[in-house]
Amino acid sequence: MLRGPVGRAAGRDGLGRAALAVLDARRAAAGRAPGPVVDLAELVDAAPDTVLAAGTTVVGVTVLARVDDPAAVLTRVAGLLPADGRLVLVEPRRRAGTPGRLQSAVAGAVRRATGLRPDLPVPALVRSAGLVIASIERFTMPTPVLPLRPFVAIEAIPTPVAVTR
């Protein structure tokens, strides 16, 4: 099972035991990918000359919700992913409409209390990093902190390069 700084620090979050069990199961499932598997948390501060092997799967579970600039992290990972690589994310997400605006209104307090941003527009961040979303699942996490309940699981791949004749 993948365990990085994210997994060890999870106990202080407002996620609760049931949510942590769900996250661990999703992290383990993503870690069974064929080829090398790298934890996204390890790439946040990796050296600029980092090279990922062909077929690498980068797995991030609540990593983007913890960093100051999730867009920069995704852009960096998109540049590191090999053409046959993939990125698997499980992150808190921003709801649409009025619930999303309320979620954003309390985001600062939730971040101070839990260390997590509850209102990230994860699909938009993934797309703006130049990745293509191959699959997306929106679900509700059983957390005691209401703004941290909406989550998204995304699998993304590098943008395919056009073949010229």
C-alpha positions in Angstrom: 0.0 0.0 0.0 1.3 3.5 -0.8 2.1 5.4 2.3 3.8 8.8 2.1 3.6 11.9 4.2 0.0 12.2 3.2 -1.0 8.8 4.7 0.9 9.4 8.0 -0.5 12.9 8.5 -4.1 11.9 7.8 -5.0 11.2 11.4 -5.2 15.0 12.3 -7.6 15.7 9.4 -11.3 16.1 9.8 -11.7 13.0 7.7 -12.5 10.4 10.4 -11.8 6.7 10.4 -14.4 5.6 7.8 -13.1 8.2 5.3 -9.5 7.2 6.0 -10.4 3.5 5.3 -12.0 4.5 2.0 -8.9 6.6 1.0 -6.6 3.7 2.0 -8.6 1.3 -0.2 -8.5 3.6 -3.2 -4.8 4.3 -2.7 -4.2 0.5 -2.6 -6.3 -0.1 -5.7 -4.4 2.6 -7.6 -1.1 1.1 -6.4 -1.8 -2.2 -8.1 -1.4 -0.6 -11.6 1.0 -2.4 -14.0 4.4 -0.7 -14.1 6.0 1.7 -11.6 3.8 3.6 -9.1 4.9 6.9 -7.6 3.2 8.8 -4.8 2.4 12.4 -5.9 3.5 13.6 -2.5 7.1 12.5 -3.4 7.0 14.6 -6.6 5.9 17.8 -4.9 9.5 18.7 -3.8 11.4 16.4 -6.2 14.5 17.6 -8.1 13.9 19.4 -11.4 15.7 16.7 -13.3 13.4 13.9 -12.0 12.6 11.4 -14.7 9.7 8.9 -14.5 10.0 5.5 -16.2 7.7 4.4 -19.0 4.3 3.3 -17.9 4.5 5.1 -14.5 1.3 5.7 -12.6 1.4 8.7 -10.3 -1.1 8.4 -7.4 -2.2 11.3 -5.3 -4.7 11.0 -2.4 -5.6 14.3 -0.8 -2.2 15.7 -1.9 -3.5 18.7 -4.0 -5.8 19.7 -1.1 -2.7 20.1 1.1 -0.4 22.1 -1.1 -0.3 25.9 -1.6 -0.3 25.8 -5.4 -2.1 22.7 -6.7 -2.1 24.1 -10.3 1.7 24.3 -10.3 2.0 20.7 -8.9 -0.2 19.4 -11.6 1.6 21.3 -14.4 4.9 19.9 -13.1 3.5 16.3 -13.0 2.1 16.7 -16.5 5.6 17.6 -17.7 7.1 14.6 -15.9 4.5 11.9 -17.0 5.7 9.7 -19.8 3.5 9.4 -22.9 2.1 6.1 -21.6 1.9 7.2 -18.0 -1.2 8.2 -16.0 -2.2 10.2 -13.0 -4.7 8.9 -10.5 -6.1 11.5 -8.0 -8.6 11.2 -5.1 -9.3 14.8 -3.8 -11.9 16.9 -2.1 -13.9 18.8 -4.7 -15.9 21.9 -5.0 -19.6 21.4 -5.4 -21.6 23.3 -8.0 -23.8 26.3 -7.4 -24.8 27.6 -4.0 -23.4 24.7 -2.1 -20.0 25.4 -3.8 -20.2 29.0 -2.9 -20.9 28.1 0.8 -18.1 25.6 0.7 -15.7 28.3 -0.6 -16.9 30.7 2.1 -15.8 28.3 4.9 -12.7 27.0 3.1 -10.3 29.1 5.1 -11.6 27.8 8.4 -11.7 24.2 7.2 -8.1 24.5 6.0 -6.9 25.9 9.3 -8.6 23.2 11.2 -7.8 20.2 9.0 -5.0 21.2 6.7 -7.2 20.4 3.6 -8.8 22.7 1.1 -12.4 21.5 0.6 -13.2 23.6 -2.5 -10.7 22.7 -5.2 -12.0 22.6 -8.8 -10.0 19.5 -9.4 -11.3 18.6 -12.9 -10.5 22.1 -14.2 -7.1 22.1 -12.6 -6.3 18.7 -14.3 -7.4 20.0 -17.7 -5.5 23.3 -17.3 -2.3 21.3 -16.6 -2.7 19.8 -20.1 -3.9 16.4 -19.1 -6.9 14.5 -20.5 -9.4 13.1 -18.0 -9.9 9.4 -18.9 -12.3 8.7 -16.1 -14.0 10.7 -13.3 -16.1 9.6 -10.4 -17.8 12.0 -8.0 -18.7 10.6 -4.6 -19.5 11.5 -1.0 -17.0 10.7 1.7 -18.2 9.7 5.2 -16.4 12.6 7.0 -17.4 14.4 10.1 -16.6 17.8 8.5 -19.4 18.6 6.1 -17.4 20.7 3.6 -15.0 17.8 3.1 -17.6 15.3 2.1 -17.7 15.8 -1.7 -14.7 14.0 -3.3 -13.7 13.2 -6.9 -11.6 10.3 -8.2 -9.9 11.1 -11.5 -7.7 9.2 -13.9 -5.9 11.4 -16.3 -3.4 10.8 -19.1 -1.0 13.1 -21.0 -2.5 14.8 -24.1 -1.9 12.5 -27.0 0.5 13.9 -29.6 -0.9 14.2 -33.1 0.6 11.8 -35.6 1.8 13.5 -38.8 2.2 11.7 -42.1 
